[in-house]
Amino acid sequence: MKGLKKILTGIVASALALTMAFGTGDVTAKAAETTGTITISNTTEGKDYSLYKVFDATYVEGTDPVKVAYSYDGSNEAFLAALQGAGSPFEVKAYNGGYNVVRKANTSDTDVTNFIKENAANYGLAVASKKGTGSALSFTGLGFGYYYITSQLGSEVTITSAVPSQTVIDKNQKTTIDKAESVDGGITWKYTGNGTVEDTLPTQLVGKVVNYKVSGTVTQYNKDKKVTFLLFTDTMSEGLTPNKDVVVKVNGTQVTAEVNYDGQVTTIKLSTVDAAGEFLYESNASYEITYTATINEKALDKVQDNKVVLTDNNGDTLGTDETKVRNYSISLKKTDEAGNTLADAHFRLYASQNNKDDEIPVVLVSGTGDATSEVDNVYRVLTAEEVQNKVQGVEMVTGKTGVIVVKGLKNGDYYFEETAAPAGYNRLTERKAAKVNNADVPATEFVVINKTGSILPSTGGIGTTIFYIVGGVLIAAAFAYFMLRRKAQAE
């Protein structure tokens, strides 16, 4: 064994078995044959399972209930001392070169189980070891006795004349759950690992898709309860529209599951047994559930949660996990060179500096949407449904506050193109850039200035006036040269 084995709690030894194993009185018994079998019904593939014999067992034939006596050979002094100690759940009596072991009155099964585990280091070498296969695993040819099983299984098993073959359950295998989220079409996944918290929340545009993936392992038992189905209850915030596209796979193969869509709640029932009650999948089979949602107009200014809760047919909660997504806004303020706000500046929003085909269409949320608005004109990105219905985006216009606000944006670079300037001012000839980086962009940080006069480049160039002046000087010089030449020819 490598280091301290992970011991899992009580597998199958029932109260009845423990009572038979450790009666409260001496038993006259005879030796049993070594024909016992222990079967672990739901092993984990690749994991080591080892058996350690704690006590020898003898039995009395023909009795009802079966009477079993346990003995210890005293080979380990530390364990013998523990058996004889005040905290032991057993009475130990020397007999015929060994020791009879009898359970004390008024001791519980838990007392016995805990004592056996606490003394695991005293049982010597394993009687047998095997690797799990993902299904049942049997140890045969065992001497009757009381056995301790380690690795991912912890159990005390009695093999008696009445029950020479004992089946146990790995009650500590757990169905796991991990919910992950992607905002780039499944290329990059966030929130991987159950309970993971992202310091920087993923962001997504209104009208765009968020991918979700729920994955984990399927076990056949939850402790000692048989699991016949797993129920996933997925709840989305109102700013997420479920796309009703759930796909369920087990071990990489798509399987049929019972899926119910009810508004923001989707339930997915995955059966783990067939009609006859036989398990459909090996223990610890892997499952993966994928689906998507689209960001809608109710997501503005709010973090959107998606939480999944996993329960089983026994009503037990096996796990939960949660992801989050959000979006941000940009506020643009239009002023003149003196800092005075300007109304009636018109803009459109783009995803790049020069491409005419990557406009991000918007609709008006609040304000009048024109130069007369007394408040900021607020816009948002079109939803997927609006795009599907061919709703046309509108130009953004500054009102009397000089401010337009665009909501529903993910992290990234955006470009505002001025399509019309206020009367008497120059229209910008290049798009103005703004960057969303995990925060709203306030109007104080994104000020766009218009100048009076001829059309000016937005980069702050020298403009056209100087070219008019230079041109005028050149024309006058040419005229003077022409007149002087003519006079000279006349003379």
ZIVENBEL-V370775 format. One record per residue. N is the residue number from 1. OMEGA is omega as a letter, one per 40 degrees, with the letter a starting at -180 (999 if undefined). Layout:
# ZIVENBEL-V370775
N|OMEGA + N|OMEGA
This chain:
# ZIVENBEL-V370775
1|a + 2|a + 3|a + 4|a + 5|i + 6|a + 7|a + 8|a + 9|a + 10|a + 11|a + 12|a + 13|a + 14|i + 15|a + 16|a + 17|i + 18|i + 19|i + 20|a + 21|a + 22|i + 23|a + 24|i + 25|i + 26|a + 27|i + 28|a + 29|i + 30|a + 31|i + 32|i + 33|i + 34|a + 35|a + 36|i + 37|i + 38|i + 39|i + 40|a + 41|a + 42|a + 43|i + 44|a + 45|i + 46|a + 47|a + 48|i + 49|a + 50|i + 51|i + 52|a + 53|a + 54|a + 55|i + 56|a + 57|i + 58|a + 59|i + 60|a + 61|i + 62|i + 63|i + 64|e + 65|a + 66|i + 67|a + 68|i + 69|a + 70|a + 71|i + 72|a + 73|i + 74|a + 75|i + 76|a + 77|a + 78|a + 79|i + 80|i + 81|i + 82|i + 83|a + 84|a + 85|a + 86|a + 87|a + 88|i + 89|a + 90|i + 91|a + 92|a + 93|i + 94|a + 95|i + 96|i + 97|i + 98|a + 99|i + 100|a + 101|a + 102|i + 103|i + 104|i + 105|i + 106|i + 107|a + 108|i + 109|i + 110|i + 111|a + 112|a + 113|a + 114|i + 115|a + 116|a + 117|a + 118|a + 119|a + 120|a + 121|a + 122|a + 123|i + 124|a + 125|i + 126|i + 127|a + 128|i + 129|i + 130|i + 131|i + 132|a + 133|a + 134|i + 135|a + 136|i + 137|a + 138|i + 139|a + 140|i + 141|a + 142|i + 143|i + 144|a + 145|a + 146|a + 147|i + 148|a + 149|a + 150|a + 151|i + 152|a + 153|i + 154|a + 155|i + 156|a + 157|i + 158|i + 159|a + 160|i + 161|i + 162|a + 163|a + 164|i + 165|a + 166|i + 167|a + 168|a + 169|i + 170|a + 171|a + 172|i + 173|a + 174|i + 175|a + 176|i + 177|i + 178|i + 179|a + 180|a + 181|i + 182|i + 183|i + 184|i + 185|i + 186|i + 187|a + 188|a + 189|i + 190|i + 191|i + 192|a + 193|a + 194|i + 195|a + 196|i + 197|i + 198|i + 199|i + 200|a + 201|i + 202|i + 203|i + 204|i + 205|i + 206|i + 207|a + 208|a + 209|i + 210|i + 211|i + 212|i + 213|i + 214|a + 215|i + 216|a + 217|i + 218|i + 219|a + 220|a + 221|i + 222|a + 223|a + 224|a + 225|i + 226|i + 227|a + 228|i + 229|i + 230|a + 231|i + 232|i + 233|a + 234|a + 235|a + 236|i + 237|a + 238|i + 239|i + 240|i + 241|i + 242|a + 243|i + 244|a + 245|a + 246|i + 247|a + 248|i + 249|i + 250|a + 251|i + 252|a + 253|a + 254|a + 255|i + 256|i + 257|i + 258|a + 259|i + 260|i + 261|a + 262|a + 263|a + 264|a + 265|i + 266|i + 267|a + 268|a + 269|a + 270|i + 271|i + 272|i + 273|i + 274|a + 275|a + 276|i + 277|i + 278|a + 279|i + 280|a + 281|i + 282|i + 283|a + 284|i + 285|a + 286|i + 287|i + 288|i + 289|i + 290|i + 291|a + 292|i + 293|i + 294|i + 295|i + 296|a + 297|i + 298|a + 299|a + 300|i + 301|a + 302|i + 303|a + 304|a + 305|i + 306|a + 307|i + 308|i + 309|a + 310|i + 311|i + 312|a + 313|i + 314|a + 315|a + 316|i + 317|a + 318|i + 319|i + 320|i + 321|a + 322|i + 323|a + 324|i + 325|a + 326|i + 327|a + 328|a + 329|i + 330|i + 331|i + 332|i + 333|a + 334|a + 335|i + 336|a + 337|a + 338|i + 339|i + 340|a + 341|a + 342|i + 343|i + 344|i + 345|a + 346|a + 347|i + 348|a + 349|a + 350|i + 351|i + 352|a + 353|a + 354|a + 355|a + 356|a + 357|a + 358|i + 359|i + 360|a + 361|a + 362|i + 363|a + 364|i + 365|a + 366|a + 367|a + 368|i + 369|i + 370|a + 371|a + 372|a + 373|i + 374|a + 375|i + 376|i + 377|a + 378|a + 379|i + 380|i + 381|i + 382|i + 383|i + 384|i + 385|i + 386|i + 387|i + 388|i + 389|i + 390|i + 391|a + 392|i + 393|a + 394|i + 395|i + 396|a + 397|i + 398|i + 399|a + 400|i + 401|a + 402|a + 403|i + 404|a + 405|i + 406|a + 407|i + 408|a + 409|i + 410|i + 411|i + 412|a + 413|i + 414|a + 415|a + 416|i + 417|i + 418|a + 419|i + 420|i + 421|i + 422|a + 423|i + 424|a + 425|i + 426|i + 427|i + 428|a + 429|i + 430|i + 431|i + 432|a + 433|i + 434|a + 435|i + 436|a + 437|i + 438|i + 439|i + 440|i + 441|a + 442|a + 443|a + 444|a + 445|a + 446|a + 447|i + 448|a + 449|i + 450|i + 451|i + 452|i + 453|a + 454|i + 455|a + 456|i + 457|a + 458|a + 459|i + 460|i + 461|a + 462|i + 463|a + 464|a + 465|a + 466|i + 467|i + 468|a + 469|a + 470|i + 471|i + 472|i + 473|a + 474|i + 475|a + 476|i + 477|i + 478|i + 479|i + 480|i + 481|i + 482|a + 483|a + 484|i + 485|a + 486|a + 487|a + 488|a + 489|a + 490|i + 491|999
